[in-house]
Amino acid sequence: MRFHKQPRWIRKRKVILRRDEYMCRHCKRYGKTTQATMVHHIYPVEDYPHLGLVNDNLISLCNRCHEMMHNRIDNTLTAIGIAWQERVAIKKDPTI
């Protein structure tokens, strides 16, 4: 079963949206109030599966901002997505 279809992800997504008061965290940085509809993995779950359900790795975003985080052609992070990674200090290596 794909990660985003799993019940534990569906529950976690609701927790993160509630934590962020259903507001886009990227828009909020610029003084805008936009309703969040997506939960974004700052460190992609495909590359960092152990961070898939870690609260500090998840932010609520509106669809527009979520689209700005990814290059949809090759599914890499954009400069904005990388900037979010630099803002968040997460232990990326599960063996440390």
N, C-alpha and C positions, 0 to 999 in steps of 0.2 A: 504494500500500500504506500502510495506517495506520501511524503512527509506532511504536505499541506492538507491532506485529506484525513489524517489521523485525529482521533478524538482528543488526544492530549494537546495537539497543536490548536485545535478549534477552541478548547478551553483556555489555553494560554493567550491566544489572540484576544479573547474577550477581556481577560485580566489586564492586558497591556492597554487596550483601548480605554478601559475604565480608569486605569492609572493615569493616563494622559488626558483624561477628561474629554475623550473623543475629539481632541483638537490636534491638528497637524503640528508637530514639533518643529519642522523646518520653517513653515510659515510664521510660527510664533517667534522665531529668532528675529524676524523682520517686522514685528509688531502687528502681524495680520492674524485674524482669527478665522481659520478655515476648518471645517469639519473633516476629521480623519476617517477614512474608510479602509485603509490598508495598514498592515503591520509589517515593517521592513526589518530584515536581518542586516545589521550593520556589517557584520562579518558573515558572508553568504553561507547558508546551511550546507550547500554542496561542497564547499571547501573546509568548513569548520562544523561538522555535524554535532560535535559535543557542545557547541554553543547554540544549538537550535532552539532550546527552551530557556536560555539564560536571560533573565529580565534586562540586564545591562546591555545586552546585544540587540534589543528590540526597541523600535520607536514607532509611534503612530504617525502616519502620513496621509495627506490627501492624495488622490490618484495622480494629480499633476506632479507633485513633488516626488512621488514614488517613481514615476517615469523618468524623472531627472536623475535618479540615483544609478540607473542602469543604462548601458549601451545595449539596446535591444537587438543589434545586429550580431554581436558576438557574446552578449550576456556578461560583459565585464563591467566593473564599476566605473562610473564617470568620475571626474575630478571632485564633484560634489559628494559622491558616495565615499571616496577616499578621504575627503576632509572630515566626514563624520567618523570614520575609523580613527583618524588622528585625534579627535576630540574625546574618544571613549577609551579608557584604559581597561583592557580585558586581557586576562591570562589566556592566550590563544593556544598554548601547548598543553594538552591534558596530562602529559607525563611529568610536568614540573610541579 
